[in-house]
Amino acid sequence: MMNESVARVAQEREYIGNSRCSIARTMDLVGDRWTILVLREAYFRVRRFEEFQQNLKIARNILTCRLKHLVLNGIFERVQYLDRPRRFEYHFTEKGLDLYPTILALMVWGDRWLADLDGPPLVLRHIPCEHSLSPRITCSECGLEIKAREVTYAKGEDNHWQKAKNLIKSRRRLYEGDPQEQRTCSVARTVELVGDRWTFLIIREAFFGVRRFEQFQNHLDIARNILTDRLQRLVAHDIFYRSRYQQRPERFEYRLTEKGLDLYPVALTLMNWGDRWLTEEDTPPLLLRHKRCRHEFRPMLTCNSCGGEVKAREVRFR
């Protein structure tokens, strides 16, 4: 029985590591700190270029690049509000609004792990039930909260990546300085730790059972110096811990801490969004099964008070 279990896990890891799951595609599109913070501002109903720039203290060329990228990929749409001179607002499309669970998942993680002694900087209220909101990621079939160790994976369609890669319009990545936190919100703190593409793909691999340096490198095709830097950072911030598995020469595995495991809702929301918007098949590239109810499921962002699905336009902040 033990040998069968080990073989099954090894096969699952091999598939996951070599597949182009929807997390990678989503991170290709929104996987940098500035893009995520621009999205956050839009959820706070910021619409105009000058407002984005003032709130984020972002260079004009970087903001222009991010806004063009979000429009090109159908996340924002431009709406003219002034004729002379011509001026535009940036409004969410349905595709953009559907990223809301990811932003809230980032906020919830930051509230739990990075907030100061005064508690979460923002209080959320779910408008339909008028109760304070602490959103959860739950199973679409049984309604129970999803935990990282309660999900198994199976292979979906083979041809998703070849079709989906053409749906992402590339952009030149610009980086200039660090985002300055002008708004009291845990999203910026979370993004500072895990908001770049490589960091989150390393975390994704850890959720799929990858533990060792060479496995991370082979699965992600990542340069050794970049991988070393990201792993050291994840250990320093208590998202991973090192566990020695060999003495001579000394070798370590990298395992998720409780703090790291608590990032699983972020991973699920990224995957769910990519499954919906970056594939052309009815079946997602990776099928999720909830161990507790034994059903395939999709992750849902729900209210802890009423159990209803949480939508972007049904939440108030204070």
C-alpha positions as CSV (number, residue, x, y, z in Angstrom):
1,M,0.0,0.0,0.0
2,M,2.8,2.4,0.9
3,N,4.6,1.8,-2.4
4,E,1.4,2.4,-4.4
5,S,0.9,5.6,-2.5
6,V,4.4,6.8,-3.2
7,A,4.1,5.9,-6.8
8,R,0.8,7.8,-7.2
9,V,2.2,10.9,-5.5
10,A,5.3,10.8,-7.7
11,Q,3.1,10.5,-10.9
12,E,0.9,13.4,-9.7
13,R,3.9,15.6,-9.0
14,E,5.5,14.8,-12.4
15,Y,2.3,15.8,-14.2
16,I,1.7,19.0,-12.2
17,G,5.2,20.1,-12.5
18,N,5.3,19.7,-16.2
19,S,1.8,21.2,-16.9
20,R,0.9,24.7,-17.7
21,C,-1.9,25.2,-15.1
22,S,-4.0,28.3,-15.0
23,I,-2.1,29.8,-12.2
24,A,0.9,30.3,-14.4
25,R,-1.2,31.9,-17.1
26,T,-2.9,34.2,-14.7
27,M,0.4,35.3,-13.2
28,D,1.7,36.0,-16.7
29,L,-1.1,38.5,-17.0
30,V,-1.3,40.1,-13.6
31,G,1.7,38.8,-11.8
32,D,3.5,41.9,-10.7
33,R,3.0,44.3,-7.8
34,W,2.1,47.4,-9.7
35,T,-0.6,45.6,-11.7
36,I,-2.2,44.1,-8.6
37,L,-2.2,47.5,-6.8
38,V,-3.7,49.2,-9.9
39,L,-6.5,46.5,-9.7
40,R,-6.9,47.2,-6.0
41,E,-7.4,50.9,-6.6
42,A,-10.0,50.2,-9.2
43,Y,-11.9,48.1,-6.7
44,F,-11.9,51.1,-4.5
45,R,-13.6,52.9,-7.4
46,V,-10.6,54.8,-8.6
47,R,-11.2,55.5,-12.3
48,R,-8.9,58.2,-13.6
49,F,-5.2,58.3,-14.5
50,E,-4.4,61.1,-12.1
51,E,-6.2,59.4,-9.2
52,F,-4.2,56.1,-9.8
53,Q,-1.0,58.1,-9.9
54,Q,-1.7,60.1,-6.8
55,N,-2.8,57.2,-4.7
56,L,0.0,54.9,-5.7
57,K,2.9,57.4,-6.2
58,I,3.7,55.5,-9.4
59,A,5.7,56.8,-12.3
60,R,3.6,57.9,-15.3
61,N,5.3,55.6,-17.8
62,I,4.8,52.6,-15.6
63,L,1.1,53.5,-14.9
64,T,0.6,54.0,-18.7
65,C,2.1,50.6,-19.4
66,R,-0.1,48.8,-16.8
67,L,-3.3,50.5,-17.9
68,K,-2.7,49.8,-21.6
69,H,-1.9,46.2,-20.7
70,L,-5.1,45.8,-18.7
71,V,-7.2,47.3,-21.5
72,L,-5.5,45.2,-24.1
73,N,-6.3,42.0,-22.2
74,G,-9.9,42.9,-21.6
75,I,-9.7,43.6,-17.8
76,F,-10.3,47.4,-18.1
77,E,-12.2,49.3,-20.7
78,R,-11.7,53.0,-21.5
79,V,-14.8,55.2,-21.1
80,Q,-14.5,58.8,-22.3
81,Y,-15.7,61.5,-19.8
82,L,-14.4,64.7,-21.4
83,D,-14.3,65.9,-25.0
84,R,-11.8,68.8,-24.9
85,P,-9.3,67.7,-24.2
86,R,-10.2,64.0,-24.5
87,R,-10.0,62.2,-21.2
88,F,-10.9,58.6,-20.3
89,E,-11.8,56.7,-17.2
90,Y,-10.8,53.1,-16.7
91,H,-13.7,50.8,-15.8
92,F,-13.8,47.1,-15.0
93,T,-15.1,44.7,-17.6
94,E,-16.8,41.5,-16.4
95,K,-13.5,39.8,-16.8
96,G,-11.8,42.3,-14.5
97,L,-14.5,42.2,-11.9
98,D,-14.0,38.5,-11.7
99,L,-10.5,39.0,-10.3
100,Y,-12.1,40.4,-7.1
101,P,-11.8,37.1,-5.2
102,T,-8.0,37.2,-5.7
103,I,-7.7,40.7,-4.3
104,L,-9.8,39.8,-1.3
105,A,-7.8,36.6,-0.7
106,L,-4.6,38.7,-0.7
107,M,-6.2,41.1,1.8
108,V,-7.5,38.4,4.1
109,W,-4.0,36.8,4.2
110,G,-2.4,40.1,4.9
111,D,-4.9,40.9,7.6
112,R,-4.2,37.6,9.4
113,W,-0.4,37.5,9.1
114,L,0.9,41.0,8.5
115,A,-1.5,43.3,10.4
116,D,-0.2,45.3,13.4
117,L,-1.6,45.1,17.0
118,D,-4.5,47.3,16.1
119,G,-5.9,44.6,13.9
120,P,-7.0,44.6,10.2
121,P,-6.7,48.1,8.7
122,L,-10.1,47.7,6.8
123,V,-13.4,46.4,8.0
124,L,-15.5,44.7,5.3
125,R,-19.3,44.6,5.3
126,H,-21.4,42.3,3.1
127,I,-24.2,44.4,1.7
128,P,-26.8,41.6,1.1
129,C,-26.7,40.4,4.8
130,E,-25.4,43.6,6.4
131,H,-22.9,41.7,8.5
132,S,-19.2,42.2,8.9
133,L,-17.3,40.1,6.3
134,S,-14.4,37.7,6.7
135,P,-14.5,36.0,3.3
136,R,-13.7,32.3,2.9
137,I,-12.9,30.1,-0.1
138,T,-15.5,27.2,0.0
139,C,-16.4,24.2,-2.0
140,S,-19.0,24.7,-4.7
141,E,-20.5,21.3,-3.9
142,C,-20.6,21.0,-0.1
143,G,-20.1,24.5,1.0
144,L,-17.2,23.7,3.4
145,E,-14.1,25.8,3.6
146,I,-11.3,24.6,1.4
147,K,-8.0,23.6,3.1
148,A,-4.8,23.0,1.2
149,R,-4.4,19.4,2.4
150,E,-8.0,18.5,1.5
151,V,-7.7,18.8,-2.3
152,T,-6.5,16.3,-4.9
153,Y,-5.8,17.0,-8.5
154,A,-6.4,15.2,-11.8
155,K,-5.4,16.0,-15.4
156,G,-7.9,17.9,-17.5
157,E,-7.6,18.8,-21.2
158,D,-4.2,18.4,-22.9
159,N,-4.3,21.3,-25.3
160,H,-5.2,24.2,-23.0
161,W,-1.8,25.9,-23.1
162,Q,-1.3,26.0,-26.8
163,K,-4.7,27.7,-27.3
164,A,-4.6,29.8,-24.2
165,K,-1.1,31.3,-24.6
166,N,-2.4,33.3,-27.5
167,L,-5.1,34.9,-25.4
168,I,-2.5,36.8,-23.3
169,K,-1.3,39.9,-25.0
170,S,2.3,40.5,-24.0
171,R,3.7,43.7,-22.6
172,R,7.2,44.9,-21.7
173,R,7.7,44.7,-18.0
174,L,8.7,47.9,-16.4
175,Y,9.9,48.2,-12.8
176,E,10.9,51.4,-11.0
177,G,11.1,51.4,-7.3
178,D,8.7,49.9,-4.7
179,P,5.0,50.6,-4.4
180,Q,4.4,53.2,-1.7
181,E,1.5,52.3,0.6
182,Q,-0.8,55.3,0.4
183,R,-4.0,53.4,1.3
184,T,-4.5,51.6,4.6
185,C,-5.0,48.1,3.2
186,S,-3.3,44.7,3.7
187,V,-3.1,44.0,-0.1
188,A,0.1,46.1,-0.5
189,R,1.8,44.3,2.4
190,T,1.0,40.9,0.9
191,V,2.0,41.8,-2.6
192,E,5.4,43.0,-1.2
193,L,6.1,39.5,-0.1
194,V,4.5,37.3,-2.8
195,G,3.4,39.6,-5.6
196,D,6.0,38.7,-8.2
197,R,5.5,35.9,-10.7
198,W,8.4,33.7,-9.7
199,T,7.6,33.8,-6.0
200,F,4.1,32.7,-6.5
201,L,4.9,30.0,-9.0
202,I,7.4,28.6,-6.4
203,I,4.6,28.6,-3.8
204,R,2.3,26.9,-6.4
205,E,4.8,24.1,-6.9
206,A,5.0,23.6,-3.1
207,F,1.2,23.1,-3.0
208,F,1.6,20.4,-5.6
209,G,4.2,18.6,-3.4
210,V,7.5,19.9,-4.7
211,R,10.1,20.1,-2.0
212,R,13.6,20.1,-3.3
213,F,15.7,22.8,-5.1
214,E,16.3,20.7,-8.2
215,Q,12.6,19.9,-8.5
216,F,11.7,23.6,-8.3
217,Q,14.3,24.4,-10.9
218,N,13.4,21.6,-13.3
219,H,9.6,22.2,-13.1
220,L,9.8,26.0,-13.5
221,D,12.9,26.3,-15.7
222,I,14.1,29.1,-13.4
223,A,17.7,30.4,-13.0
224,R,19.5,29.1,-10.0
225,N,20.3,32.5,-8.6
226,I,16.7,33.6,-8.9
227,L,15.4,30.5,-7.2
228,T,17.9,30.8,-4.4
229,D,16.9,34.3,-3.8
230,R,13.2,33.5,-3.7
231,L,13.6,30.5,-1.5
232,Q,15.7,32.4,1.0
233,R,13.1,35.2,1.1
234,L,10.3,32.7,1.6
235,V,12.2,31.1,4.5
236,A,13.0,34.5,6.0
237,H,9.4,35.5,6.0
238,D,8.3,32.1,7.5
239,I,6.3,31.0,4.5
240,F,8.7,28.1,3.9
241,Y,10.8,26.2,6.4
242,R,13.9,24.1,5.7
243,S,14.0,20.4,6.6
244,R,17.2,18.5,6.2
245,Y,16.9,15.2,4.3
246,Q,20.6,14.5,3.7
247,Q,23.7,15.0,5.8
248,R,26.6,14.5,3.5
249,P,26.5,16.6,1.5
250,E,23.9,18.6,3.5
251,R,20.7,19.0,1.6
252,F,17.3,20.5,2.6
253,E,13.7,20.4,1.5
254,Y,11.5,23.5,1.5
255,R,8.1,22.9,3.1
256,L,5.1,25.2,3.7
257,T,4.6,26.6,7.1
258,E,1.1,27.3,8.5
259,K,1.5,30.8,7.2
260,G,2.4,29.4,3.7
261,L,-0.4,27.0,3.7
262,D,-2.8,29.8,4.4
263,L,-1.9,31.3,0.9
264,Y,-3.9,28.4,-0.7
265,P,-7.0,30.5,-1.2
266,V,-5.0,33.0,-3.3
267,A,-3.7,30.1,-5.4
268,L,-7.2,28.7,-5.9
269,T,-8.7,32.1,-7.0
270,L,-5.9,32.6,-9.5
271,M,-6.5,29.2,-10.9
272,N,-10.2,29.6,-11.1
273,W,-9.9,32.9,-12.9
274,G,-7.5,31.5,-15.4
275,D,-9.7,28.5,-16.0
276,R,-12.6,30.8,-16.8
277,W,-11.0,33.5,-18.9
278,L,-7.8,32.0,-20.4
279,T,-8.9,28.7,-21.7
280,E,-11.2,27.8,-24.6
281,E,-12.3,24.3,-23.4
282,D,-15.2,23.4,-21.2
283,T,-13.0,21.3,-19.0
284,P,-10.2,23.1,-17.0
285,P,-6.6,21.9,-17.4
286,L,-6.6,20.8,-13.8
287,L,-9.5,19.1,-12.1
288,L,-9.9,19.7,-8.3
289,R,-11.5,17.1,-6.0
290,H,-12.5,17.9,-2.4
291,K,-11.5,15.0,-0.2
292,R,-14.3,15.8,2.4
293,C,-17.2,15.5,0.0
294,R,-15.4,13.5,-2.8
295,H,-16.7,15.8,-5.5
296,E,-15.0,17.8,-8.2
297,F,-15.5,21.5,-7.3
298,R,-14.8,25.1,-8.2
299,P,-13.6,27.4,-5.5
300,M,-16.2,30.0,-4.4
301,L,-15.6,33.2,-2.4
302,T,-18.4,33.2,0.3
303,C,-19.5,35.3,3.2
304,N,-18.7,33.8,6.7
305,S,-22.0,35.1,8.0
306,C,-24.7,34.3,5.4
307,G,-22.8,31.8,3.2
308,G,-23.7,33.7,0.1
309,E,-21.2,34.3,-2.8
310,V,-19.3,37.5,-2.4
311,K,-19.3,39.8,-5.4
312,A,-17.3,43.0,-6.1
313,R,-20.2,45.4,-6.0
314,E,-21.7,44.0,-2.8
315,V,-19.0,44.9,-0.3
316,R,-18.4,48.1,1.6
317,F,-15.2,49.1,3.3
318,R,-14.4,51.3,6.2
